[in-house]
Amino acid sequence: MQIEDYATIGKKSSMQLKGDFVELDVQDDVRLSPLYNEDIAPTKIAQRTWHKTNVAALWVGMAICVPSYSLGGVLTAYFGLSVTEALISILVANLIVLIPLTLNAFAGTKYGIPFPVLLRSSFGLYGSNVPALIRALVACGWFGIQTLFGGLACHLLFSALLPSWAELGSVGEVYGFFIFWALNIWVVLKGENAIKHLENWSAPLLVIVSAGLMWWALPQIDVPALLATPASRPEGEPVLGYMLAGVTAMVGFWATLSLNIPDFSRYVKSQKDQVIGQVVALPLTMFFFAALGVILTSASTVLVGETISDPINLISKIDSPLWVGLAMVMIIIATLSTNSAANIVSPTNDFQNMAPKFINQSKGVLLTGLIGIALMSWELLKKLHWIESERSVEALYSNWLLGYSSLLGPIAGIMIVDYFIIRRQQLDLVDLYKQGGRYPNFNLAGLLAFAIPVALTLASLFHSYFVWYYQYGWFTGSFTGAAIYYGLKRNSRTS
């Protein structure tokens, strides 16, 4: 793809054509802007070193994690689907989510800009903070959940190695949480190359171990009987509505990354690399690992005498400290590769977008970590027995996929319409970092196109005949937001 050359824009800074990319030559007029810092500045061509195998490794590393393992169980237990219907829903959802993932990645690869800076085009220079902070808070929530899983794995690893640690009980889980928390923060503070190396190293290892587990588990179960297990929904109920709700929830699983994928695609060498890397790795990995979760859950009755859907608890019941220790190391690696990339990078950039001159990458990482602790404080206090509650991480995890996807869907629709239809893939890099240019401080069209679907979602919770709008929230929100934004911008200037 060839892109049009740009004339010099601004007093000093300019955009330059570099093959298939646009590069910003930063001078004083942008460098001194309150909207600019070095960490959210466009990547230089020399920094764009990721190719399709790096992108594929990123998705393998992010997709192989405890929540992905549990998706089949969530769909069968909470959405009334059979095992076969659940696996089909997971595959379909991840094929669907590839559309916003690959489309929103285009601007990051072409212009080298992170997610919140791209939002400045559709929501305004300061209005971009509204969707960016929503995305950041969802990521912080996931960061806390994944850190709980990783912390439990750390606790079980130390318990297998040190009998005195095992005596700590649930207090050891809290210690494990903060050990794993610190490990995540350390990796991201090292920068994008540390994340790339972590994913490159962990991805093949995780694939090999997952394939080994599948090979071991298959002889333990009756696969045809498992696939023929009837659904938990009321007999005779049509399957379509249940599957659509399940697909919506599964789209919500990666609706987060479908927004902030520019945070990674800004380092990719070409559009072909980002597309191939994502298309090959995401749906296959998610389907395989979810299927592994279903099969291992079924095999758990043979292995330990009871049905356990959580891989950490399943492994902890194996009567072999060596195998438990090795397995926990793998879970720690899997959770670390997911958490550092999926749940820290985005809020780090989003928080910087609020005040680039006061929040740099390091401060953004630490702020993400502190908010993650705050959001999981309830669970930590439960483990310390300071409060009693029946609420569990699993319940939180299964209930909020639909909720936050209703918020993120409109943002995805607005971004795609703005970049591909309104802007025709042409952005002014200089003005994205400066006040007084072609982008307003607040783009009312973007803010309204976001607010209206959110208001409709809230209204649907109070009217049973309109509840479908919430149940299919990512789809209804993304199409409504896209349509409203296009209607508002069609006859107006593109600023």
Disulfide bonds with the S-S distance in Angstrom:
none
